Amino acid sequence: MIPFSPPRIDEKTVEAVKEVLLSGWITTGPKTKLFEKEITAYCGSKATICLNSATAGLEIMLRWYGVKEGDEVIIPAYTYSATANVVLHCGAKPVMVDVDPNDFNITAKNIRSAINEKTKVIMPVDMAGLPCNYSELMLLVNEKDFKKQFKAASDNQQKLGRILVLCDSAHSFGAVYFGNRVGSQVDAHVFSFHAVKNLTTAEGGAVALNLPAPFDNEEIYKYLCIITLHGQNKDALAKTQPGAWRYDIIEPGYKCNMMDLQAAIGLVELERYDGDTLVRRQEICEMYSEAFAKKNWAQLPVFRSEIKESCYHLYMLRIKGATEEQRDLIIQRITEAGVSVNVHFIPLSMLTAYKNRGYNIADYPITFDNYAREISLPVYYSLTNHQVKTVIEAVIASVEKVLA
């Protein structure tokens, strides 16, 4: 069976983890701090904090901005549940808008009609690794009328004076926008290093900070380090220094720091990311596209435009004219042929937790159409050309059998 997305783990990874295990220091420490600096340099952000998940990063930034009950956060209707869950955890309302029929991403046009005086944050999602149109989003939140409408209810909201753009960039580490790597284009980008991501730390994530003046991103970083460690003003490594045992809790915080064990894996992956990992992922996606471009039933995913390029995280193939039931049958046949595939994602408004809150998939027709015809194919570093050919053959045979 060809798996869907196993992580890249080899002897280099094992040796890096072994080094940390034998060092006597396995939690947040020098490896994590180095990983943060390396990500900042790679992405061009102003500061970066590594955490135990992208989900934690999204929520902690919403809380940093003072998002609370009565507030609204605009998100795409087509995303994983984490994007919406963190909004609910803060007591706010997720306002879902439909996506673009071309590339699965949220559009400035749809966002515009959803903004009101309750809107505190826009949370776009870089679906499959393709960046959103960040420039349009930043122009949107800086429009005079929207800034005038914005009602600040916290010190940070007062300082920014507008809607925060917090990008769920869980899929897009290493993607490019106007010649620059993703991570410096909006107020904050949040990356995921989950096991299935291009660059993994087993579990983990990072917040890349880019707040404009008068914000001091280094100061924000220091605050986030505290608030993500129970509000404790010294981490465990700092407390080991002679006479430095005493600490304080400045406010009730959370526990979502990254460990050095995780960072060690990430440092290995980052070193070989551009020159090796991304190269192979692009090759695989191009092999798929070359094969499926010959089929009139195939709607190929978008990987690049004049202004941006994906990091080739997912290959989201859509079957033209297929119903949801036919798509499911196609997946069943592909699986029977020995190939693991997936669907990204079941739309939020089709999930019980959100249906019970009044969301209806009928309000998001493009989202449903994209979802109903979508099949995600295997893309990972160790996938061989022979296996890619097997995947292609299984997909073609399955689609043409079901649609015959």
Secondary structure, 3 states (H helix, E strand, C coil): CECCCCCCCCHHHHHHHHHHHHHCCCCCCHHHHHHHHHHHHHHCCCEEEEECCHHHHHHHHHHHCCCCCCCEEEEECCCCHHHHHHHHHCCCEEEEECECCCCCCECHHHHHCCCCCCEEEECCECHHHCCCCHHHHHHHHCCHHHHHHCCCCCHHHHHHCCCEEEEECCCCCCCEECCEECCCCCCEEEEECCCCCCCCCCCCEEEEECCCCCCCHHHHHHHHHHHCECCECCCHHHHCCCCCCCCCECCCCCECECCHHHHHHHHHHHHCHHHHHHHHHHHHHHHHHHHHCCCCCEECCCCECCCEECCCCCEEEEECCCCHHHHHHHHHHHHHCCECCECCCCCHHHCHHHHCCCCCHHHCHHHHHHHHCEEEECCCCCCCHHHHHHHHHHHHHHHHHHCC
